[in-house]
Amino acid sequence: MTDGDPAYAWVQDPGADPHKVGLWGKLLIGLAAAALVIPSVAAFVSVPYAVLSPGPITNTLGEVAKGKPLIEISGTPSYPTTGELNFTTVSVQGGPGDRVSALDWAIAKLRSSDAIYPVDELFPPGSSAKDVLDENAAEMVDSQQEAIAVAMTKLGIKVTQRVAVADFPKDSAAQRAGIAKGDYIVAVDGTPVVTVDDIRPAIAKHKVGEKVAVTVDRGGKRQTLDVVTTENKTDKGRPAIGVYLAVSFVHPYVVDIKAGDVGGPSAGLMFSLGVYDRLTPGALTGGADIAGTGTMYYTGAVGPIGGIRQKLVGARDGGANWFLAPADNCNEVVGHIPDGLHVVRVATFDEALTAVNAIAAKKTADLPTCTGPAAK
């Protein structure tokens, strides 16, 4: 301010005491002080919530470094391609080892793209940050293996499934009987086990406290162990043997998927399409920019995921024009599709493959989308 410039001169009542502050002045000073203090305090006050926000997207057909594709295949020819098949992510703040402040909560409330959940709705009570990371990492590995198996099966490549013992809950009957981590379960009561779905019905034939004969393959040698069933902790009255199972697949090629620090199972659908594209000549997408999400089961079914609304926004912000959404998430999609993004409903790998082919051919008029009432 310059003293001689009337446009910037201070205006003051010549009769007023310049050092005396009136009621309104005191009120304004108080409000200004509160405006400074409240956010500062709120930033240090933790609240028992987790915040979900749109995360980045990653092209499964892209590279993680120069000359290093995200999906690398050896043992058989793989092919260059164009376009994008992006898996989508959700940024999670809060939960074990992390905190959401009252200020974070308030900011998330103002963002239409964010969602707020009580921590116990997203994370098991008592779980640690390591527990969450380990579970997410295991789910990512499983999703990749099932995605690879689905893509290869579609191409007529022989894939054999194996069911392994991944871990045990506390006081496991199977562990007491001598079953170990890494064992492959090959039979129950003499009936061969081909898939994980063969195990539960076989155990369910027994009553709690009865013995079940479990045959395992350990290092190429088979042995049968008698396991006394206990009550299922999450389904009272049903028998259980106390094992956490993991599915692995045997096929003739080596497929390495480098997903970075992303965890969880929801990239399975896009991995399966990416592997399929790499194993077939030409560009599956026709150069289109497609994003999507969904768990992938070895049967070819696409399963629902969490954070679909955040993933829709992340896909649009990442430049995608098309989005493949699990059919079971459709009620959450309706009414929340960002401008410029076209959503296709898919329930199986075959439906997703048909959709991508149609997008590549620019024949999209008949592609199914999500309809019906929106979830509240």
N, C-alpha and C positions, 0 to 999 in steps of 0.2 A: 504494500500500500504506500502511496506517496501522499504527503500531507496536502499538496496543492491540487490533487485530482479530486473534484467533487463527486465523481462517480464512485469513489471508493472511500469517501470520508465517513468517519464514525458519526452517528447521530446520537446526541445525549441531551437529556433535560438539564438545562443550565442550573435549575434549582435543586437537582437531586445530588445526594451524597454519592460520589462515585465508588466509595468503599462499602456502602451498605447494600446488602442483598435482600430483596423482597421475598414474599411468600412463594410466588411463582418461580423465582430464581432458585430458591431452595429446593422446590419440587423438581425442577428440571435437573439440578445437580444430583439430587437423590436418584432420579431415574437413570441418569447417565452412569452413575456409579454402579447401580444395580445391573445395568446392561453390560458392564465390564466384569462384574463379580460373578453373576449367575452362570455364564458360559464357562468361566474358569473353574468354578466348583463342579459344574455338570461334567466337565471333561475328566474329573477324577472319581466320580461316583459310578460304580459298576452296577449294571442291571442284569437280571437273569434271562437275557434274550440273545438270540442269534439273528444276524441280518444277512439276507441273501440278496446279492446284486448281480447284474449282468457281468459275465466274464468274457475273456477273449475267445476267439475261434481259431482253430488250427486245421490247416489243409492236410488231409491224410495223403494226398498225392504230392505234397511238397517236400522240401528238404529241411533237415534239422541243421545242416551245415553244407558248405559248398561240396557238391558231389556225393553227399550222404542223404539218401532218401529217407523219409520217415518210415516208409514200409520197404524193407530190403529183403529180397528173396534170392536164395541160392539153391542150386540143385536142379533148376529148370529155368528156361528163358523167362524173363520178365520184360515188360514193354514200356516205352516212354508214353506219356499221356499229357493231356492239357485239361484245363478247367479246374474246378475245385470241388472236393467232397469234404466239407469242413465238419469236424465235431465241435460241439458247443460246450461251454463250461459255465459254472456259477461260482462267483466269488463269495466265500462264506466268512463272516466275521463273528466271532463268539464261539463258545464251546470250550472243551478242555484245553487248557494252556493259552487261551485267548480271552479277551474281555471286550464287552460292549459297554461304553459309557453312556450315561444319560444323554450327553450331547450327541453321540453317535445315533442313539435311538431316535432322538428328536429330528435329526437330519434325515434319517431313513424314512420317518413318517411323512416327510415332505416330498419324497421322491416316489413317483408313481411306479417306477421300475423296480423298486426294492420291496422285499417282503420281510416281515418280522415274525419270528416264532419263539415261543418259550424254549429254552435250551433243551429241556427234557423231552421235547417232541422230536428233536433231531439227533440227540446223542443219548446213549444209555446212561442212566445215573451211575456215577462212580467211575466212569471210564476216564482214562488219561489221554493226553495228547498222543502218546505213543500208540495206545490202543486204536485210536481213530486213524492214525497214519498207517498202521499195519493192516487194518481192515480195508482201508481204501486201496492200498497197494495190492493186496490179495485180490480184491474185486477187479482191479484193472487187469491183472494177469489173467484171471479167469475169463474176462470179457474178450480179451485178445485171442485166447485160445479157442473159444467158442466161435468167434467171428471168422477166424482162419478156417476152422472145420466146416462152417456153413458155406463159405465161398468155394472151398475145394470140393465139397460134396456136390454143389451145384454144377461144377465143371466136370463131374464124373471121376474125380480123383479119390482113390480109396482112403478112407479115414476110419481108424479104429479108436473107440472110446475106452478109457480106463478110469476107474474110480479109486482115488487115493485117500488115505487118512491124512488129513491136513493138521489136525490138532484135537485136543480133548477138553471137555469142560471139567470143572472141579469134580472130584470123586467119580471119575469115569469107570463104569463097569468094564468096558472094552480094554482100557489100559490095565486094570487089575488082572484081566485074563491073559495079558501078554501081548496084545496088539500094540504096534509101535507106529509112530509118525513115519510117513513114507511108504507104509504097507499098501499094496493094492488089494482091494477086496474083490475076489474072483468068484466067490460062491457063498450062498447063505442056505444052510440046511441041504447042501448038495445041489441046489439049483444055481446054474451059472448066472453071474452078474454081468450084464452087458452095459447097462446105463445105471445112473444113480437112482432112477425110478424103479429099478428092480429090487432095491434094498429095503425101502420102507414097507412095502406090502408084505414082504417075507417076514420082517420082524413083527409086523402088526398081527400076524397069525398067532402069536404067543401071548400068554398072560404075563403080567408083571411077576417076576420071580422065577419064571421058567428059563431053561437053558436054550440058547440058540447057537448052532454050529456055524462059525464064521471061518471061511477058508481065505487065507491071505497069501499073496505072492511077495516074498521078501528077498530081494537080490536074486531073483530067478528060481528060488526054492519055495515050494508050497507047504503050508501047514494049516491044520484045522484046529481052532481054539474054541472052547465052550465058554460062552459069555452069558452070565445070569442077568436077565433084563431087569431094569429099574424103571420107575415111573418117569415119564417125560415131564420135565420141569415146566414146560410151557403149555402142555396139553394133558391135563390131569387124567389119569386112568389109562393112558396109552403107554405101551412098553417102549423102552429105548435102550440102546447099548452104550450111548455116550461117546459119539464121535462127530467131529466136524469133517465133512467130506469135500474133496476138491476133484474136479473132473479134468483129466488131461487127455490129449489126443495124439495118436501116432499116425503120421503121414510121411510121405517120401521126401518132402522138401523142408528146408529151413526158412522160416519166416520170422524176421526180427522187426518188431514195431517199437519205435522210439517215441513215446508219448510225453516225455519230459516229467515234470513233477505232478501231472494231473493224476488223480486217483478216482476210484469208483467204477461202476459197470456201465455207465450210460453212453459211452462212446462205441459200444459194440456194433450197432447198426452201421455206423459210418466206417468203422474198420473193415467190416465184411465187404462193403461196397468197394473200398479202397483196394483190398487184396484182390477182389474179383477183377477190378480194372487193371491192376498190375499184371495179372496172369493172362489177360486177353489182349490181342492186338487192337490198336486204335484207341480213341478217346471215348470212354463210356459216356461222359457228360456232354460231348459235343462242344466243349469249351465253356459250358455254363458254370455259374457260380452257385453251388448248392450247399446248404448246411442241413443239419439234422441232429437227431438224438434218439436214443432208445436202447434198451438192453437187448442183447441178442442171445437166443437160446440155441443149442445144438439142433433142435427140431426145426429151426427156421422162423420161430415166432419172435415178434418184436414186443418187448415188454415196456411198461410205463416207467417213468423216471420222475425225480423231483426237480423243482425249479424251472418248469417249462416256460413260464412267463418271462423269467429272466433270460432264458436261452433264446427266446424269440427276439428280444431286444438286442442281445449280444450278436445274433446273426445279422440283423439289419444294420447295426452299427459297424459290423465287420465287412459289410459290402455284399452279403449274399442276397440273391433275388428269390431263391426258392428254399423251402424248409420242409423236411420230412419229419412228421410228428407221429408218435405212437397213437394208435386209435384209442387206447385206454386213457390218454391224456386229453382227449378232444374237448371235454367239458371245461377244462382249464384254458384251452386255446381260444374258444369262442369269445368274441368281444375284446380280445387282447392281442390281436395281430397288428404289428406296427405297419404304418403306411409303406407301401412299396415291397412288402414281403408276401409271397404267395405260399400258402401252406397246403401240403398234400398229406392226407391221412393214410397211414400204412400199418398193417397188422402182421405182415410177414416179410421175409427177405425177398420173396418173389414179387410181392406188391411194390416194394421199394425199388427193385431192379426195373420193373415195368415203368414206374414213375420216372426214373432217371432216363430211361430210353426215350420216353415220350417227351421229356424236357429237351433232350438232345435233338430230337427230330422236330421240335417246335410244334408238336401236336398235343397240346395240353388241355383242350376244351373238356375232355371227359375225365380228367383226373379227379378223384374224390377229395373233398376237403372236409373240415370239421364243421358240423352243423349241430343245431339243438340248443337247449338252454345252457347258459354259462354257469360255471360253479360259483357259489357265493364265497 
